[in-house]
């Protein structure tokens, strides 16, 4: 990696990481391009090396993925520990990646529906102020309360003299 030759080794990178600087997009794309050219067996070796470097030099651990991705990574690690071929692991992870994506999409749709329902319920249950009638500056008169009204007449069959 030619861009790293002038840095002076791994020690110079540590203060930069402590400041919270992230990898720039050009370097990220360059790494992805290089990884895309390698067979899967070599990519797993690179992943192992990255895990080693992270455990030795990273000031903090990387953010944990969501539970579904963490499960998929556990399955991948189990397959690797079982000495499965990279092709089998890759095929399994492609299927799991699609399943994780689908479950995530369903969860997001469920959250969206729940948010819309909660918004609709709160708009129905919250009292809405009555707009003033056109042409009148004073508030409208409230109807008289039942205590000030005359009592209702008795039913017709119950009249006694």
TORDREN-81683 format. One line per field, with one value per residue (C-alpha): x, y, z; residue number from 1. Coordinates in Angstrom, 1 decimal, decimal comma, always signed. Layout:
! TORDREN-81683
c1: [X;...] .
c2: [Y;...] .
c3: [Z;...] .
n: [NUM;...] .
END
This chain:
! TORDREN-81683
c1: [+0,0;+1,9;-0,1;+1,0;+4,8;+5,2;+3,2;+6,1;+4,4;+1,4;+2,2;+1,4;-2,1;-3,1;-3,6;-5,5;-7,9;-8,3;-9,5;-12,4;-11,2;-12,7;-11,4;-11,8;-14,0;-11,2;-9,3;-12,4;-13,2;-9,6;-9,7;-13,0;-11,6;-8,6;-10,8;-13,0;-10,1;-9,2;-10,7;-12,8;-10,2;-7,8;-10,5;-11,1;-7,4;-7,6;-10,6;-8,6;-5,7;-8,0;-9,5;-5,9;-5,0;-8,2;-7,6;-4,0;-4,2;-7,8;-8,4;-12,0;-13,8;-15,8;-19,6;-21,6;-23,9;-27,6;-28,7;-29,5;-26,1;-24,4;-26,2;-25,2;-21,5;-21,7;-23,0;-20,1;-17,5;-19,0;-18,7;-15,1;-14,2;-15,7;-13,3;-16,1;-14,9;-15,0;-17,6;-20,0;-19,5;-20,0;-23,2;-24,6;-23,7;-25,3;-28,6;-28,3;-27,6;-30,7;-32,7;-31,3;-32,1;-35,7;-36,3;-34,8;-37,2;-40,2;-39,1;-38,8;-42,2;-43,7;-42,1;-43,5;-47,0;-46,8;-45,7;-48,5;-51,1;-49,8;-50,0;-53,5;-54,6;-53,1;-54,7;-58,1;-57,8;-56,4;-59,1;-59,1;-59,8;-63,0;-62,4;-64,3;-67,4;-67,0;-68,4;-68,4;-65,5;-66,9;-66,8;-70,0;-72,4;-72,3;-75,5;-77,2;-76,3;-79,0;-79,4;-80,7;-83,2;-86,7;-87,3;-88,8;-92,5;-93,6;-94,5;-98,1;-99,4;-98,1;-100,2;-102,1;-104,7] .
c2: [+0,0;+3,0;+5,6;+4,3;+4,3;+7,9;+7,5;+5,9;+2,8;+1,8;+4,0;+7,2;+5,9;+5,6;+9,3;+9,8;+7,0;+8,5;+11,7;+9,8;+10,1;+7,4;+5,8;+8,0;+6,9;+6,6;+4,2;+2,2;+1,8;+0,9;-1,9;-3,2;-3,3;-5,3;-7,7;-8,2;-9,7;-12,3;-15,8;-16,3;-18,5;-15,5;-13,1;-15,2;-15,0;-11,3;-11,2;-13,2;-10,8;-7,8;-9,4;-9,9;-6,3;-5,0;-7,0;-5,7;-2,1;-0,8;+1,7;+0,4;-2,6;-2,2;-1,6;-4,7;-5,5;-6,0;-9,3;-10,9;-10,0;-11,2;-14,5;-14,8;-14,0;-16,8;-19,2;-18,2;-18,6;-22,1;-23,1;-21,9;-23,7;-26,9;-26,5;-26,1;-25,0;-21,2;-21,9;-23,6;-20,8;-18,1;-19,7;-20,1;-16,5;-15,2;-17,0;-15,7;-12,2;-12,2;-13,6;-10,9;-8,2;-9,5;-9,8;-6,3;-4,9;-6,6;-5,2;-1,7;-2,0;-3,1;-0,1;+2,2;+0,8;+1,1;+4,7;+5,5;+3,8;+5,6;+8,9;+8,2;+7,2;+10,3;+12,6;+10,9;+11,0;+14,5;+17,2;+19,6;+23,3;+24,6;+27,4;+30,6;+31,2;+33,7;+37,1;+36,8;+38,1;+36,9;+33,2;+31,3;+30,9;+27,6;+25,7;+26,0;+23,3;+20,8;+22,3;+25,6;+24,1;+23,3;+19,6;+17,5;+16,8;+13,5;+10,7;+10,7;+7,7;+8,7;+11,9;+11,9;+14,4] .
c3: [+0,0;-1,3;+0,5;+3,9;+3,3;+4,4;+7,7;+9,7;+10,9;+13,0;+16,0;+14,0;+13,2;+16,9;+17,7;+14,5;+15,5;+19,0;+17,4;+15,9;+12,2;+10,0;+6,9;+3,9;+1,1;-1,5;+0,7;+1,5;-2,2;-2,9;-0,3;-1,6;-5,2;-4,0;-2,0;-5,0;-7,0;-4,4;-3,9;-0,8;+1,0;+0,9;+2,0;+5,1;+5,9;+5,5;+7,9;+10,4;+10,1;+10,6;+13,7;+15,0;+14,3;+15,9;+19,0;+19,3;+18,1;+18,1;+21,0;+21,2;+19,8;+16,7;+17,0;+17,4;+14,5;+15,0;+16,5;+13,1;+11,6;+14,8;+14,4;+10,7;+11,7;+14,3;+11,7;+9,4;+12,2;+13,0;+9,4;+9,2;+12,4;+10,8;+7,9;+5,4;+1,9;+1,2;-1,6;+0,9;+3,4;+0,7;-0,6;+2,9;+3,8;+0,6;+1,6;+5,1;+3,9;+1,9;+4,8;+7,2;+4,6;+4,3;+8,0;+8,5;+5,8;+7,4;+10,8;+9,3;+7,7;+11,0;+12,8;+10,1;+10,4;+14,2;+14,0;+11,6;+13,9;+16,9;+15,0;+13,9;+17,4;+19,0;+16,4;+17,1;+20,9;+21,3;+21,5;+18,6;+19,3;+17,7;+15,2;+15,9;+13,7;+10,9;+11,7;+15,5;+17,5;+20,8;+21,7;+21,1;+24,0;+25,8;+26,1;+29,5;+32,0;+32,9;+36,4;+35,0;+32,6;+33,5;+34,4;+31,6;+31,8;+33,2;+30,8;+29,5;+31,4;+34,8;+35,3;+38,6;+39,8] .
n: [1;2;3;4;5;6;7;8;9;10;11;12;13;14;15;16;17;18;19;20;21;22;23;24;25;26;27;28;29;30;31;32;33;34;35;36;37;38;39;40;41;42;43;44;45;46;47;48;49;50;51;52;53;54;55;56;57;58;59;60;61;62;63;64;65;66;67;68;69;70;71;72;73;74;75;76;77;78;79;80;81;82;83;84;85;86;87;88;89;90;91;92;93;94;95;96;97;98;99;100;101;102;103;104;105;106;107;108;109;110;111;112;113;114;115;116;117;118;119;120;121;122;123;124;125;126;127;128;129;130;131;132;133;134;135;136;137;138;139;140;141;142;143;144;145;146;147;148;149;150;151;152;153;154;155;156;157;158;159;160;161] .
END
